[in-house]
């Protein structure tokens, strides 16, 4: 994924930009970057790797030398950015969040006149933000360039620029898959992915961009410079997993959705007669917890925390590069509460089951700690397709996804013709998939939230929500 934050103000904005970006640290683990504009000093930029050290500690030293009244920045899970660009459109800084699926085709077209080039990594990979900038620069003005870039990119692209005039131009991707939210205080404006980030710093919610909308911001006001589209496909996983609990998107709070989602799961299980006899309902920390609280509330079974995740020394944002050490860290994080595990029948709710990499170890850990039964529930449907619009659930092969891997084992390529049946737990194929996963991971039972249940919990028109990773439908 990735997060972004921008500020335009009548006073120095460096501290606001710093804390606004820090509040997006849960969205990326590779790079953090800031660009500040000062009328006298011009642009000031810094990019740091945050794969082993959190954003805050890397940028604290920069606060002493940065100064300016406007700025943009990002937390990136892919490329170092923001980038500085000089072109016929002037000098500007640019940061992006999204994914480009047709990179090779775009580069081939760009290279066709044999006079252009890109900087590349040792593997030959080109920074996606540089490609976006090149596409923007093909047009005569920034707005036309942004619209052009978003149109020719297969995937999605949210774009933010800081101009040589100290203005911020921000464009929500053309299908609105990610939110772009503007806050306001007495000194100016800010723009963020996560709405809570600016509210904590004294900004009030002011405006949420529509799909494809482009807005120009300066301290004295904001203005739409390209209108919004009526079409929207905002990512459902914002609420299910990677959005922060205190944020709202399209007026729908994440924490409230997750609790509601858990209640719907329990309600459906009661209606279907599939709810097991259990002692406690628990959530897989952290994002599974509110789903579990809702499930416990509706089921009438007590909520508990049979194990606690220890994060002071090993938070999500700085994991070691060695797979062996990562596996050990995953084990070290899980601290059991023996009194809530030994001889107990437990039902765990996780936000999703993607690859199932750590699932078996978690269940083994619970059984080693004395659990009598372990039941697992996923707060969303089985993930059948790698995301091609954002970086969530992206994979080299769809057989990396647990559900697809199991289907392949059960039925080979024939199973690809029946993915809708496998996603439906009421069908024979759906029941067969659940049984096989239970055997693989030693669950006493397994259940997935239905697509209708997930959409009910989000509360938006289903045509406005992207569910591609579950349905494969645009």
C-alpha positions as CSV (number, residue, x, y, z in Angstrom):
1,X,0.0,0.0,0.0
2,X,1.2,3.5,0.9
3,X,0.0,6.7,2.5
4,X,0.3,10.4,1.8
5,X,0.0,13.7,3.5
6,X,0.2,17.3,2.3
7,X,-0.1,20.8,3.9
8,X,-0.5,24.4,2.6
9,X,-0.4,27.0,5.4
10,X,0.2,30.6,6.3
11,X,2.7,29.4,8.9
12,X,5.6,26.9,9.0
13,X,4.1,23.5,8.2
14,X,7.0,21.2,8.8
15,X,5.8,19.8,12.1
16,X,2.3,19.2,10.8
17,X,3.7,17.3,7.8
18,X,5.9,15.2,9.9
19,X,3.2,14.1,12.3
20,X,0.7,13.7,9.5
21,X,3.0,11.3,7.7
22,X,3.9,9.5,10.9
23,X,0.2,8.7,11.3
24,X,0.3,6.8,8.0
25,X,3.1,4.5,9.0
26,X,0.8,1.5,9.2
27,X,0.4,1.7,5.4
28,X,4.0,1.1,4.3
29,X,7.3,-0.4,5.4
30,X,10.0,0.6,2.9
31,X,10.4,4.3,2.4
32,X,9.4,7.6,3.9
33,X,9.8,10.9,2.1
34,X,9.1,14.6,2.6
35,X,9.4,17.7,0.4
36,X,9.0,21.2,1.8
37,X,8.7,24.4,-0.1
38,X,9.9,27.8,1.2
39,X,9.5,30.9,-0.9
40,X,13.1,32.0,-0.1
41,X,14.9,28.6,0.2
42,X,12.9,26.8,-2.5
43,X,12.4,23.0,-2.3
44,X,13.9,20.9,0.5
45,X,13.7,17.1,0.2
46,X,14.6,14.0,2.2
47,X,13.9,10.3,1.7
48,X,14.8,7.6,4.2
49,X,14.5,3.8,4.3
50,X,12.1,2.8,7.1
51,X,12.3,-1.0,6.6
52,X,14.2,-1.5,9.9
53,X,13.6,1.8,11.8
54,X,10.2,3.7,12.0
55,X,9.5,6.9,10.2
56,X,9.6,9.1,13.2
57,X,13.1,8.2,14.3
58,X,14.5,8.7,10.7
59,X,13.0,12.2,10.2
60,X,13.3,13.8,13.6
61,X,16.8,15.2,12.7
62,X,15.4,16.8,9.5
63,X,12.9,18.9,11.5
64,X,15.7,21.1,12.6
65,X,16.8,22.1,9.1
66,X,13.5,22.1,7.2
67,X,11.3,25.2,6.9
68,X,8.5,26.2,4.7
69,X,4.8,26.8,4.4
70,X,3.8,24.0,2.1
71,X,4.9,20.4,1.7
72,X,4.0,16.8,0.7
73,X,5.2,13.4,1.7
74,X,4.5,9.8,1.6
75,X,5.0,6.5,3.3
76,X,5.8,4.1,0.5
77,X,5.7,0.3,0.3
78,X,7.3,0.3,-3.1
79,X,9.5,3.1,-4.4
80,X,11.6,5.9,-2.8
81,X,9.6,9.2,-3.2
82,X,8.6,12.0,-3.5
83,X,10.6,12.8,-6.7
84,X,11.7,16.2,-7.9
85,X,10.9,16.8,-11.6
86,X,12.0,19.6,-13.9
87,X,10.2,19.8,-17.2
88,X,8.4,22.2,-19.6
89,X,5.7,22.3,-16.9
90,X,8.2,23.8,-14.4
91,X,9.8,22.3,-11.3
92,X,7.6,20.3,-9.0
93,X,7.6,17.5,-6.5
94,X,5.4,14.4,-7.0
95,X,4.3,11.4,-4.9
96,X,1.9,8.6,-5.9
97,X,0.0,5.7,-4.4
98,X,-1.2,3.0,-6.7
99,X,-0.1,0.3,-9.1
100,X,0.8,0.2,-12.8
101,X,0.2,-3.2,-14.5
102,X,1.2,-2.1,-18.0
103,X,4.6,-0.7,-17.2
104,X,6.4,-2.5,-20.0
105,X,4.0,-1.3,-22.6
106,X,4.2,2.3,-21.4
107,X,8.0,2.2,-21.4
108,X,8.1,0.6,-24.8
109,X,6.0,3.4,-26.2
110,X,8.0,6.0,-24.4
111,X,11.3,4.7,-25.7
112,X,10.0,4.5,-29.3
113,X,11.6,7.8,-30.4
114,X,15.0,6.7,-28.9
115,X,15.6,10.0,-27.1
116,X,14.2,9.3,-23.7
117,X,15.4,7.3,-20.7
118,X,14.6,6.5,-17.1
119,X,16.7,5.8,-14.0
120,X,16.5,2.1,-13.1
121,X,17.3,-0.2,-10.2
122,X,20.0,-2.9,-10.5
123,X,17.2,-5.2,-11.6
124,X,16.1,-2.8,-14.4
125,X,12.9,-1.8,-12.6
126,X,11.7,1.8,-13.0
127,X,10.2,3.9,-10.2
128,X,6.5,4.0,-10.8
129,X,6.3,7.7,-9.7
130,X,8.9,8.6,-12.4
131,X,6.7,6.9,-15.0
132,X,3.7,8.9,-13.8
133,X,5.7,12.2,-14.0
134,X,6.8,11.3,-17.6
135,X,3.2,10.7,-18.6
136,X,2.1,14.0,-17.0
137,X,4.9,15.8,-18.9
138,X,3.5,14.6,-22.3
139,X,0.8,17.2,-22.0
140,X,0.8,21.0,-22.1
141,X,-0.5,21.5,-18.5
142,X,-0.5,19.6,-15.2
143,X,-4.2,18.9,-15.1
144,X,-4.3,17.5,-18.7
145,X,-1.2,15.5,-17.8
146,X,-2.7,13.9,-14.7
147,X,-5.9,13.0,-16.5
148,X,-3.7,11.5,-19.3
149,X,-1.6,9.5,-16.9
150,X,-4.6,8.1,-15.1
151,X,-6.3,7.2,-18.4
152,X,-3.4,5.2,-19.9
153,X,-2.3,3.5,-16.7
154,X,-3.8,0.0,-16.2
155,X,-4.3,-0.2,-12.5
156,X,-4.9,2.9,-10.3
157,X,-3.0,6.0,-9.4
158,X,-3.6,8.7,-6.8
159,X,-1.3,11.6,-7.4
160,X,-0.1,14.6,-5.4
161,X,2.2,17.4,-6.6
162,X,3.9,20.4,-4.9
163,X,4.5,23.2,-7.4
164,X,7.1,25.9,-7.6
165,X,4.4,28.3,-6.4
166,X,4.0,26.4,-3.1
167,X,0.6,25.0,-4.1
168,X,-0.5,21.4,-3.7
169,X,-2.4,19.7,-6.5
170,X,-4.0,16.4,-5.6
171,X,-5.9,13.9,-7.8
172,X,-7.9,11.0,-6.6
173,X,-7.5,7.9,-8.8
174,X,-10.1,7.7,-11.6
175,X,-12.2,5.0,-9.9
176,X,-11.7,6.4,-6.4
177,X,-10.2,3.2,-5.0
178,X,-8.4,5.1,-2.3
179,X,-9.8,8.1,-0.3
180,X,-8.4,11.6,-0.5
181,X,-9.6,13.7,2.4
182,X,-9.0,17.4,3.0
183,X,-8.8,19.1,6.5
184,X,-9.0,22.8,7.4
185,X,-7.7,24.9,10.2
186,X,-7.4,28.7,10.7
187,X,-4.0,28.7,9.0
188,X,-4.6,26.6,5.9
189,X,-5.4,23.1,4.6
190,X,-4.1,19.6,4.6
191,X,-4.8,16.5,2.6
192,X,-4.5,12.9,3.8
193,X,-5.3,9.3,3.2
194,X,-6.3,8.7,6.8
195,X,-8.8,11.3,8.2
196,X,-7.8,10.8,11.8
197,X,-4.3,12.0,11.0
198,X,-5.2,15.7,10.6
199,X,-8.1,15.7,13.2
200,X,-5.5,14.9,15.9
201,X,-3.6,18.1,14.9
202,X,-6.4,20.5,15.1
203,X,-7.8,20.3,11.5
204,X,-11.5,19.8,10.9
205,X,-12.9,17.6,8.2
206,X,-13.5,19.9,5.2
207,X,-13.9,18.0,2.0
208,X,-13.6,14.5,0.5
209,X,-12.6,14.3,-3.2
210,X,-14.7,12.3,-5.6
211,X,-13.4,9.8,-8.1
212,X,-11.1,11.3,-10.7
213,X,-11.4,14.8,-9.1
214,X,-8.4,17.1,-9.1
215,X,-8.1,19.9,-6.5
216,X,-5.6,22.8,-6.2
217,X,-4.8,23.9,-2.6
218,X,-3.1,27.0,-1.2
219,X,-3.4,28.6,2.2
220,X,-6.3,30.8,1.2
221,X,-8.6,28.1,-0.2
222,X,-9.1,25.1,-2.4
223,X,-10.7,24.7,-5.8
224,X,-11.7,21.9,-8.0
225,X,-9.7,22.1,-11.3
226,X,-11.1,18.9,-12.8
227,X,-14.6,17.6,-11.8
228,X,-15.3,14.3,-10.1
229,X,-16.7,11.3,-11.9
230,X,-19.9,9.6,-10.9
231,X,-18.3,6.2,-11.0
232,X,-16.5,4.8,-7.9
233,X,-15.0,1.5,-6.8
234,X,-13.5,2.2,-3.4
235,X,-11.5,-0.7,-2.0
236,X,-13.5,-2.8,0.5
237,X,-10.3,-3.8,2.3
238,X,-10.0,-0.2,3.6
239,X,-12.6,-1.3,6.2
240,X,-11.8,-5.0,6.5
241,X,-8.1,-4.7,7.1
242,X,-5.6,-1.9,6.2
243,X,-7.6,1.3,7.1
244,X,-6.9,2.7,10.6
245,X,-9.8,2.1,13.1
246,X,-10.3,5.8,13.8
247,X,-10.7,6.9,10.1
248,X,-13.8,7.4,8.0
249,X,-14.0,7.0,4.2
250,X,-17.1,8.0,2.3
251,X,-18.7,8.7,5.8
252,X,-18.2,5.2,7.0
253,X,-16.0,4.6,10.1
254,X,-13.6,1.7,10.1
255,X,-14.0,0.5,13.7
256,X,-17.8,0.7,13.5
257,X,-17.8,-1.3,10.2
258,X,-15.6,-4.0,11.8
259,X,-17.8,-4.4,14.8
260,X,-20.9,-4.4,12.7
261,X,-19.3,-7.0,10.4
262,X,-18.6,-9.3,13.3
263,X,-22.2,-9.0,14.4
264,X,-23.4,-9.9,10.9
265,X,-21.1,-12.9,10.8
266,X,-22.6,-14.2,14.1
267,X,-26.1,-13.5,13.0
268,X,-25.7,-15.4,9.8
269,X,-24.1,-18.4,11.6
270,X,-27.0,-18.5,14.1
271,X,-29.5,-18.4,11.1
272,X,-27.6,-21.2,9.4
273,X,-27.1,-23.3,12.5
274,X,-23.3,-23.4,12.1
275,X,-22.2,-21.6,15.3
276,X,-20.1,-24.0,17.4
277,X,-20.2,-24.5,21.2
278,X,-17.3,-22.4,22.4
279,X,-16.0,-20.8,25.6
280,X,-14.5,-17.6,24.2
281,X,-14.5,-15.5,21.1
282,X,-11.2,-13.8,20.3
283,X,-9.7,-11.7,17.6
284,X,-6.4,-12.2,15.9
285,X,-4.5,-9.0,16.8
286,X,-4.8,-6.3,15.8
287,X,-7.4,-5.7,13.0
288,X,-9.3,-9.0,13.8
289,X,-10.1,-7.7,17.3
290,X,-13.1,-5.4,16.5
291,X,-14.6,-8.0,14.2
292,X,-14.4,-10.4,17.1
293,X,-15.9,-8.0,19.5
294,X,-18.9,-7.7,17.2
295,X,-19.1,-11.4,16.8
296,X,-19.0,-11.9,20.6
297,X,-21.7,-9.3,21.2
298,X,-24.1,-10.9,18.7
299,X,-23.4,-14.5,19.7
300,X,-23.6,-13.9,23.4
301,X,-20.3,-15.7,24.0
302,X,-17.7,-13.9,26.1
303,X,-14.9,-12.0,24.3
304,X,-11.4,-12.7,25.5
305,X,-7.8,-12.2,24.5
306,X,-6.1,-15.6,24.9
307,X,-2.8,-14.3,23.5
308,X,-1.4,-10.8,23.3
309,X,0.8,-9.5,20.5
310,X,4.1,-8.1,21.8
311,X,5.1,-5.1,19.6
312,X,7.4,-2.7,21.5
313,X,10.5,-4.2,19.9
314,X,9.0,-5.8,16.8
315,X,6.2,-3.7,15.3
316,X,4.9,-4.3,11.8
317,X,6.9,-1.5,10.3
318,X,10.4,-2.9,10.9
319,X,10.7,-6.6,10.3
320,X,14.1,-8.3,9.5
321,X,14.9,-9.3,6.0
322,X,15.7,-12.9,6.9
323,X,12.7,-15.3,6.5
324,X,14.1,-17.5,9.3
325,X,14.3,-14.5,11.7
326,X,10.8,-13.3,10.6
327,X,9.3,-16.6,11.4
328,X,11.0,-16.5,14.8
329,X,9.7,-13.0,15.4
330,X,6.2,-14.1,14.6
331,X,6.5,-16.7,17.3
332,X,8.0,-14.3,19.8
333,X,5.2,-11.9,19.3
334,X,2.5,-14.2,20.6
335,X,2.4,-14.2,24.4
336,X,-0.3,-16.6,25.7
337,X,-2.6,-16.1,28.7
338,X,-2.7,-19.8,29.8
339,X,-5.8,-19.3,31.9
340,X,-7.8,-18.4,28.8
341,X,-6.4,-21.2,26.6
342,X,-5.9,-24.4,28.6
343,X,-8.8,-26.7,28.1
344,X,-10.9,-24.0,26.4
345,X,-12.8,-24.1,23.1
346,X,-11.8,-20.9,21.3
347,X,-13.2,-19.2,18.2
348,X,-10.8,-16.7,16.5
349,X,-11.8,-14.0,14.0
350,X,-9.2,-12.7,11.7
351,X,-9.6,-9.8,9.3
352,X,-8.8,-12.0,6.3
353,X,-7.0,-15.2,5.3
354,X,-4.7,-14.3,2.4
355,X,-1.8,-16.8,2.1
356,X,-2.1,-18.5,5.4
357,X,1.6,-18.2,6.0
358,X,1.5,-17.8,9.8
359,X,-1.9,-19.4,10.4
360,X,-0.6,-23.0,11.0
361,X,1.9,-21.7,13.5
362,X,-0.7,-19.7,15.4
363,X,-3.0,-22.8,15.7
364,X,-0.1,-25.0,16.7
365,X,0.9,-22.4,19.3
366,X,-2.6,-22.5,20.7
367,X,-2.8,-26.3,20.9
368,X,0.7,-26.4,22.5
369,X,-0.7,-23.9,25.1
370,X,-3.5,-26.4,25.9
371,X,-6.4,-25.3,23.8
372,X,-9.1,-27.9,23.5
373,X,-10.6,-26.7,20.2
374,X,-9.7,-23.9,17.8
375,X,-12.3,-22.5,15.4
376,X,-11.4,-19.9,12.8
377,X,-13.5,-17.2,11.1
378,X,-12.4,-14.9,8.3
379,X,-14.1,-11.5,8.4
380,X,-14.3,-11.4,4.6
381,X,-14.9,-13.9,1.8
382,X,-12.1,-16.2,0.4
383,X,-9.5,-14.2,-1.5
384,X,-9.5,-15.7,-5.0
385,X,-7.6,-13.0,-7.0
386,X,-4.5,-11.0,-6.5
387,X,-5.3,-7.3,-6.3
388,X,-4.4,-5.5,-9.6
389,X,-5.4,-2.0,-8.4
390,X,-3.5,-1.6,-5.2
391,X,-0.6,-3.4,-3.6
392,X,-2.8,-5.3,-1.2
393,X,-2.9,-9.1,-1.8
394,X,-0.6,-8.7,-4.9
395,X,1.2,-11.9,-5.7
396,X,3.4,-13.5,-8.4
397,X,0.9,-16.3,-8.8
398,X,-2.7,-16.6,-7.6
399,X,-1.8,-20.0,-6.3
400,X,0.1,-18.2,-3.5
401,X,-3.4,-17.3,-2.2
402,X,-4.6,-20.0,0.2
403,X,-8.0,-20.5,-1.3
404,X,-6.7,-20.8,-4.9
405,X,-3.9,-23.2,-3.7
406,X,-6.5,-25.5,-2.1
407,X,-8.8,-25.4,-5.1
408,X,-5.8,-26.3,-7.3
409,X,-5.0,-29.2,-5.1
410,X,-8.6,-30.4,-5.0
411,X,-9.5,-30.1,-8.7
412,X,-6.6,-28.8,-10.7
413,X,-7.3,-26.3,-13.5
414,X,-10.9,-27.4,-13.6
415,X,-11.4,-25.7,-10.3
416,X,-10.8,-22.3,-11.9
417,X,-14.1,-22.7,-13.7
418,X,-16.0,-23.0,-10.4
419,X,-14.5,-20.3,-8.2
420,X,-17.9,-18.8,-7.4
421,X,-19.0,-22.1,-6.0
422,X,-15.9,-22.5,-3.9
423,X,-16.5,-19.0,-2.5
424,X,-20.0,-20.0,-1.4
425,X,-19.9,-22.2,1.8
426,X,-23.4,-23.5,1.1
427,X,-22.3,-25.4,-2.1
428,X,-20.7,-28.8,-2.2
429,X,-17.5,-27.3,-3.5
430,X,-17.5,-24.6,-0.9
431,X,-17.9,-27.2,1.9
432,X,-15.1,-29.3,0.4
433,X,-12.7,-26.3,0.4
434,X,-13.5,-25.5,4.0
435,X,-13.0,-29.1,5.0
436,X,-9.6,-29.3,3.3
437,X,-8.4,-26.1,4.9
438,X,-9.5,-27.4,8.3
439,X,-7.5,-30.5,7.8
440,X,-4.5,-28.5,6.7
441,X,-4.5,-26.2,9.6
442,X,-6.1,-28.4,12.3
443,X,-9.1,-26.1,12.7
444,X,-12.2,-27.6,14.4
445,X,-14.2,-25.4,12.0
446,X,-13.7,-22.6,9.5
447,X,-16.1,-20.0,8.2
448,X,-15.8,-17.0,5.9
449,X,-18.0,-13.9,6.0
450,X,-20.2,-13.7,2.9
451,X,-19.8,-11.0,0.3
452,X,-23.3,-9.7,1.0
453,X,-22.5,-9.6,4.7
454,X,-19.3,-7.7,4.1
455,X,-21.1,-5.1,1.9
456,X,-23.9,-4.8,4.4
457,X,-21.3,-3.9,7.1
458,X,-19.7,-1.3,4.9
459,X,-23.0,0.3,4.1
460,X,-22.3,1.7,0.7
461,X,-24.0,0.9,-2.6
462,X,-22.4,-2.4,-3.7
463,X,-21.8,-0.9,-7.2
464,X,-19.5,1.7,-5.5
465,X,-17.2,-0.8,-3.8
466,X,-14.4,-2.7,-5.3
467,X,-14.6,-6.5,-4.5
468,X,-12.2,-7.7,-7.3
469,X,-10.0,-9.8,-5.0
470,X,-13.1,-11.9,-4.0
471,X,-15.1,-12.0,-7.2
472,X,-12.6,-11.2,-10.0
473,X,-15.1,-8.7,-11.4
474,X,-14.2,-5.2,-12.4
